[in-house]
Amino acid sequence: MPRKPGEPLKYREIADDLRRRIDEGEFPPGSKLPPERRLVEQYAPVSAGTVRQALAEL
């Protein structure tokens, strides 16, 4: 689905959400984030490439 003008990029939305979850302690220091496949499922409908971009943004 095309992005609407002014709408944030999906990978940035995911990165921001993951950052918030880390800050709130859902993923404590030293722990691993869920596998890419699980993140794709959690943030569906997104591609694995979008999740990879979000992780790179972190």
C-alpha positions in Angstrom: 0.0 0.0 0.0 1.5 3.4 -0.9 2.5 5.8 1.8 0.3 8.9 2.2 2.0 12.3 2.0 3.4 13.2 5.5 3.0 9.7 6.8 6.1 8.4 8.5 8.1 5.7 6.9 7.1 2.3 8.2 10.7 1.2 9.2 11.0 4.4 11.3 7.7 3.6 13.0 8.9 0.1 13.8 12.3 1.4 15.0 10.6 4.0 17.3 8.3 1.3 18.7 11.2 -1.1 19.4 13.1 1.8 21.0 10.2 2.5 23.2 9.8 -1.1 24.2 13.6 -1.3 25.0 13.3 1.9 27.1 10.3 0.5 29.0 12.3 -2.6 29.9 10.5 -5.1 27.7 13.9 -6.0 26.4 16.4 -5.6 29.2 20.1 -4.7 28.6 22.0 -7.6 27.3 18.9 -9.5 26.1 18.2 -10.2 22.4 15.3 -8.8 20.4 12.8 -11.3 19.0 13.9 -13.0 15.7 13.3 -11.1 12.5 10.5 -13.6 11.5 8.6 -12.9 14.7 9.0 -9.1 14.3 7.6 -9.4 10.7 4.6 -11.2 12.2 4.2 -8.6 15.0 4.3 -5.6 12.7 2.4 -7.2 9.7 1.9 -6.4 7.0 5.6 -5.5 6.5 8.4 -7.2 4.7 11.5 -8.7 6.2 13.4 -5.9 4.5 11.4 -3.2 6.4 12.1 -4.9 9.7 15.8 -5.1 8.8 15.8 -1.4 8.0 14.2 -0.7 11.4 16.8 -2.8 13.2 19.6 -1.0 11.3 18.1 2.3 12.4 18.4 1.2 16.1 
